[in-house]
Amino acid sequence: MPKKITFVTGNPRKIEEAAAVLRNYDIVVETLQFDIDEIQHHNPL
């Protein structure tokens, strides 16, 4: 029975990439989509 991980993202490319990698480890990627603003930090510390 494969393990499952849930990705919360609106970026389908992230899901595709994660699923491709995790498939090798018998992990299934599930998705949840939320319409939220991502905080971006442009000022390096």
MMTF fields as JSON, N, C-alpha, C and O atoms, coordinates in Angstrom:
{
  "mmtfVersion": "1.0.0",
  "mmtfProducer": "UNKNOWN",
  "numBonds": 179,
  "numAtoms": 180,
  "numGroups": 45,
  "numChains": 1,
  "numModels": 1,
  "chainsPerModel": [1],
  "groupsPerChain": [45],
  "chainIdList": ["A"],
  "bondAtomList": [4, 2, 8, 6, 12, 10, 16, 14, 20, 18, 24, 22, 28, 26, 32, 30, 36, 34, 40, 38, 44, 42, 48, 46, 52, 50, 56, 54, 60, 58, 64, 62, 68, 66, 72, 70, 76, 74, 80, 78, 84, 82, 88, 86, 92, 90, 96, 94, 100, 98, 104, 102, 108, 106, 112, 110, 116, 114, 120, 118, 124, 122, 128, 126, 132, 130, 136, 134, 140, 138, 144, 142, 148, 146, 152, 150, 156, 154, 160, 158, 164, 162, 168, 166, 172, 170, 176, 174],
  "bondOrderList": [1, 1, 1, 1, 1, 1, 1, 1, 1, 1, 1, 1, 1, 1, 1, 1, 1, 1, 1, 1, 1, 1, 1, 1, 1, 1, 1, 1, 1, 1, 1, 1, 1, 1, 1, 1, 1, 1, 1, 1, 1, 1, 1, 1],
  "groupList": [{"groupName": "MET", "atomNameList": ["N", "CA", "C", "O"], "elementList": ["N", "C", "C", "O"], "formalChargeList": [0, 0, 0, 0], "bondAtomList": [1, 0, 2, 1, 3, 2], "bondOrderList": [1, 1, 2], "singleLetterCode": "M", "chemCompType": "L-PEPTIDE LINKING"}, {"groupName": "PRO", "atomNameList": ["N", "CA", "C", "O"], "elementList": ["N", "C", "C", "O"], "formalChargeList": [0, 0, 0, 0], "bondAtomList": [1, 0, 2, 1, 3, 2], "bondOrderList": [1, 1, 2], "singleLetterCode": "P", "chemCompType": "L-PEPTIDE LINKING"}, {"groupName": "LYS", "atomNameList": ["N", "CA", "C", "O"], "elementList": ["N", "C", "C", "O"], "formalChargeList": [0, 0, 0, 0], "bondAtomList": [1, 0, 2, 1, 3, 2], "bondOrderList": [1, 1, 2], "singleLetterCode": "K", "chemCompType": "L-PEPTIDE LINKING"}, {"groupName": "ILE", "atomNameList": ["N", "CA", "C", "O"], "elementList": ["N", "C", "C", "O"], "formalChargeList": [0, 0, 0, 0], "bondAtomList": [1, 0, 2, 1, 3, 2], "bondOrderList": [1, 1, 2], "singleLetterCode": "I", "chemCompType": "L-PEPTIDE LINKING"}, {"groupName": "THR", "atomNameList": ["N", "CA", "C", "O"], "elementList": ["N", "C", "C", "O"], "formalChargeList": [0, 0, 0, 0], "bondAtomList": [1, 0, 2, 1, 3, 2], "bondOrderList": [1, 1, 2], "singleLetterCode": "T", "chemCompType": "L-PEPTIDE LINKING"}, {"groupName": "PHE", "atomNameList": ["N", "CA", "C", "O"], "elementList": ["N", "C", "C", "O"], "formalChargeList": [0, 0, 0, 0], "bondAtomList": [1, 0, 2, 1, 3, 2], "bondOrderList": [1, 1, 2], "singleLetterCode": "F", "chemCompType": "L-PEPTIDE LINKING"}, {"groupName": "VAL", "atomNameList": ["N", "CA", "C", "O"], "elementList": ["N", "C", "C", "O"], "formalChargeList": [0, 0, 0, 0], "bondAtomList": [1, 0, 2, 1, 3, 2], "bondOrderList": [1, 1, 2], "singleLetterCode": "V", "chemCompType": "L-PEPTIDE LINKING"}, {"groupName": "GLY", "atomNameList": ["N", "CA", "C", "O"], "elementList": ["N", "C", "C", "O"], "formalChargeList": [0, 0, 0, 0], "bondAtomList": [1, 0, 2, 1, 3, 2], "bondOrderList": [1, 1, 2], "singleLetterCode": "G", "chemCompType": "PEPTIDE LINKING"}, {"groupName": "ASN", "atomNameList": ["N", "CA", "C", "O"], "elementList": ["N", "C", "C", "O"], "formalChargeList": [0, 0, 0, 0], "bondAtomList": [1, 0, 2, 1, 3, 2], "bondOrderList": [1, 1, 2], "singleLetterCode": "N", "chemCompType": "L-PEPTIDE LINKING"}, {"groupName": "ARG", "atomNameList": ["N", "CA", "C", "O"], "elementList": ["N", "C", "C", "O"], "formalChargeList": [0, 0, 0, 0], "bondAtomList": [1, 0, 2, 1, 3, 2], "bondOrderList": [1, 1, 2], "singleLetterCode": "R", "chemCompType": "L-PEPTIDE LINKING"}, {"groupName": "GLU", "atomNameList": ["N", "CA", "C", "O"], "elementList": ["N", "C", "C", "O"], "formalChargeList": [0, 0, 0, 0], "bondAtomList": [1, 0, 2, 1, 3, 2], "bondOrderList": [1, 1, 2], "singleLetterCode": "E", "chemCompType": "L-PEPTIDE LINKING"}, {"groupName": "ALA", "atomNameList": ["N", "CA", "C", "O"], "elementList": ["N", "C", "C", "O"], "formalChargeList": [0, 0, 0, 0], "bondAtomList": [1, 0, 2, 1, 3, 2], "bondOrderList": [1, 1, 2], "singleLetterCode": "A", "chemCompType": "L-PEPTIDE LINKING"}, {"groupName": "LEU", "atomNameList": ["N", "CA", "C", "O"], "elementList": ["N", "C", "C", "O"], "formalChargeList": [0, 0, 0, 0], "bondAtomList": [1, 0, 2, 1, 3, 2], "bondOrderList": [1, 1, 2], "singleLetterCode": "L", "chemCompType": "L-PEPTIDE LINKING"}, {"groupName": "TYR", "atomNameList": ["N", "CA", "C", "O"], "elementList": ["N", "C", "C", "O"], "formalChargeList": [0, 0, 0, 0], "bondAtomList": [1, 0, 2, 1, 3, 2], "bondOrderList": [1, 1, 2], "singleLetterCode": "Y", "chemCompType": "L-PEPTIDE LINKING"}, {"groupName": "ASP", "atomNameList": ["N", "CA", "C", "O"], "elementList": ["N", "C", "C", "O"], "formalChargeList": [0, 0, 0, 0], "bondAtomList": [1, 0, 2, 1, 3, 2], "bondOrderList": [1, 1, 2], "singleLetterCode": "D", "chemCompType": "L-PEPTIDE LINKING"}, {"groupName": "GLN", "atomNameList": ["N", "CA", "C", "O"], "elementList": ["N", "C", "C", "O"], "formalChargeList": [0, 0, 0, 0], "bondAtomList": [1, 0, 2, 1, 3, 2], "bondOrderList": [1, 1, 2], "singleLetterCode": "Q", "chemCompType": "L-PEPTIDE LINKING"}, {"groupName": "HIS", "atomNameList": ["N", "CA", "C", "O"], "elementList": ["N", "C", "C", "O"], "formalChargeList": [0, 0, 0, 0], "bondAtomList": [1, 0, 2, 1, 3, 2], "bondOrderList": [1, 1, 2], "singleLetterCode": "H", "chemCompType": "L-PEPTIDE LINKING"}],
  "groupTypeList": [0, 1, 2, 2, 3, 4, 5, 6, 4, 7, 8, 1, 9, 2, 3, 10, 10, 11, 11, 11, 6, 12, 9, 8, 13, 14, 3, 6, 6, 10, 4, 12, 15, 5, 14, 3, 14, 10, 3, 15, 16, 16, 8, 1, 12],
  "groupIdList": [1, 2, 3, 4, 5, 6, 7, 8, 9, 10, 11, 12, 13, 14, 15, 16, 17, 18, 19, 20, 21, 22, 23, 24, 25, 26, 27, 28, 29, 30, 31, 32, 33, 34, 35, 36, 37, 38, 39, 40, 41, 42, 43, 44, 45],
  "secStructList": [7, 7, 3, 3, 3, 3, 3, 3, 7, 1, 7, 2, 2, 2, 2, 2, 2, 2, 2, 2, 2, 2, 4, 4, 4, 6, 3, 3, 3, 3, 3, 3, 7, 7, 7, 7, 7, 7, 7, 7, 7, 7, 1, 7, 7],
  "xCoordList": [0.847, 0.0, 0.896, 1.74, 0.716, 1.575, 1.238, 0.098, 2.246, 2.046, 1.518, 1.663, 0.906, 0.362, 0.926, 1.164, 1.132, 1.529, 0.611, 0.261, 0.224, -0.666, 0.109, 0.743, 0.054, 0.659, -0.454, -1.479, -0.247, -1.21, -0.573, 0.281, -0.998, -0.419, -1.368, -2.19, -1.248, -1.991, -1.108, -1.523, 0.111, 1.081, 1.115, 1.718, 0.484, 0.438, 1.82, 2.019, 2.76, 4.115, 4.8, 5.502, 4.598, 5.167, 4.622, 5.358, 3.332, 2.695, 3.251, 3.555, 3.383, 3.924, 5.341, 5.672, 6.173, 7.561, 7.645, 8.401, 6.876, 6.883, 6.391, 6.978, 5.326, 4.778, 5.782, 5.9, 6.5, 7.48, 8.604, 9.045, 9.062, 10.15, 9.653, 10.283, 8.527, 8.038, 7.49, 7.41, 7.114, 6.636, 7.69, 7.352, 8.959, 10.056, 10.12, 10.751, 9.483, 9.497, 8.137, 7.877, 7.28, 5.942, 5.117, 4.418, 5.224, 4.462, 3.567, 4.027, 2.293, 1.309, 1.11, 0.995, 1.071, 0.867, -0.602, -1.171, -1.204, -2.554, -2.433, -1.429, -3.449, -3.373, -4.583, -5.693, -4.333, -5.371, -5.063, -3.915, -6.073, -5.85, -6.592, -7.792, -5.847, -6.403, -6.031, -4.937, -6.926, -6.647, -6.134, -6.904, -4.81, -4.197, -3.033, -2.465, -2.695, -1.536, -0.288, -0.252, 0.73, 1.994, 2.833, 2.947, 3.412, 4.277, 5.63, 6.24, 6.083, 7.374, 8.319, 7.947, 9.518, 10.516, 11.638, 12.34, 11.811, 12.813, 14.024, 14.953, 14.024, 15.11, 15.982, 15.576, 17.18, 18.018, 18.465, 18.736, 18.533, 18.947, 20.443, 20.969],
  "yCoordList": [-1.179, 0.0, 1.248, 1.403, 2.126, 3.316, 4.331, 4.435, 5.058, 6.17, 7.351, 7.403, 8.297, 9.483, 10.736, 10.78, 11.744, 13.057, 14.069, 13.918, 15.093, 16.115, 17.404, 17.924, 17.913, 19.189, 20.219, 19.986, 21.349, 22.444, 23.522, 24.281, 23.577, 24.525, 24.741, 23.881, 25.87, 26.15, 25.995, 26.308, 25.512, 25.385, 23.938, 23.083, 23.648, 22.271, 21.708, 20.496, 22.55, 22.082, 21.496, 20.489, 22.121, 21.595, 20.203, 19.31, 20.031, 18.745, 17.679, 16.567, 18.009, 17.06, 16.639, 15.454, 17.603, 17.297, 16.446, 15.476, 16.807, 16.039, 14.616, 13.661, 14.472, 13.144, 12.284, 11.089, 12.874, 12.117, 11.592, 10.454, 12.407, 11.982, 10.983, 9.948, 11.287, 10.453, 9.114, 8.168, 9.029, 7.764, 6.667, 5.504, 7.043, 6.08, 5.502, 4.467, 6.15, 5.711, 5.183, 5.055, 4.881, 4.352, 5.322, 4.92, 6.61, 7.653, 8.341, 8.773, 8.432, 9.06, 10.505, 10.78, 11.419, 12.835, 13.185, 12.998, 13.696, 14.239, 15.753, 16.287, 16.439, 17.901, 18.54, 18.009, 19.678, 20.568, 21.929, 22.374, 22.589, 23.913, 24.954, 24.843, 25.96, 27.094, 28.353, 28.456, 29.291, 30.575, 31.525, 32.264, 31.492, 32.35, 33.104, 32.679, 34.216, 34.971, 34.39, 34.185, 34.128, 33.651, 34.85, 35.827, 34.765, 35.836, 35.69, 34.622, 36.754, 36.761, 37.667, 38.772, 37.207, 38.003, 38.318, 37.414, 39.58, 39.981, 40.656, 41.044, 40.798, 41.472, 40.435, 39.904, 40.129, 39.118, 39.586, 40.767, 38.653, 38.991, 39.008, 39.272],
  "zCoordList": [0.0, 0.0, 0.0, 0.883, -0.976, -1.056, 0.036, 0.487, 0.436, 1.367, 0.571, -0.651, 1.268, 0.606, 1.255, 2.462, 0.436, 0.914, 0.244, -0.927, 0.983, 0.44, 0.216, 1.134, -1.002, -1.357, -1.448, -2.089, -0.806, -0.877, -1.739, -1.28, -2.989, -3.933, -5.095, -5.411, -5.711, -6.933, -8.154, -9.27, -7.945, -9.02, -9.519, -8.87, -10.654, -11.151, -11.485, -11.413, -11.841, -12.161, -10.921, -11.017, -9.771, -8.526, -8.236, -7.815, -8.464, -8.208, -9.145, -8.712, -10.411, -11.388, -11.021, -11.063, -10.662, -10.319, -9.053, -9.001, -8.048, -6.805, -7.042, -6.533, -7.805, -8.083, -8.835, -8.563, -9.773, -10.553, -9.664, -9.825, -8.737, -7.847, -6.813, -6.595, -6.177, -5.084, -5.548, -4.763, -6.807, -7.368, -7.188, -6.966, -7.284, -7.123, -5.713, -5.5, -4.762, -3.367, -2.922, -1.725, -3.877, -3.612, -2.755, -1.825, -3.101, -2.415, -3.439, -4.496, -3.111, -3.983, -3.539, -2.344, -4.488, -4.194, -4.379, -5.455, -3.314, -3.384, -3.336, -2.865, -3.82, -3.847, -3.185, -3.212, -2.6, -2.101, -2.682, -2.659, -3.199, -3.771, -2.947, -2.695, -2.54, -1.819, -2.57, -3.124, -2.586, -3.215, -2.139, -1.525, -1.92, -0.912, -1.537, -2.543, -0.93, -1.381, -0.73, 0.483, -1.534, -0.997, -0.587, -1.328, 0.586, 1.066, 0.386, 0.416, -0.214, -0.901, -0.132, 0.264, 0.073, 0.777, -0.194, -0.646, -0.516, -1.5, -0.868, -1.576, 0.437, 1.115, 1.821, 2.854, 1.286, 1.936, 3.322, 3.544, 4.217, 5.588, 5.714, 6.795]
}
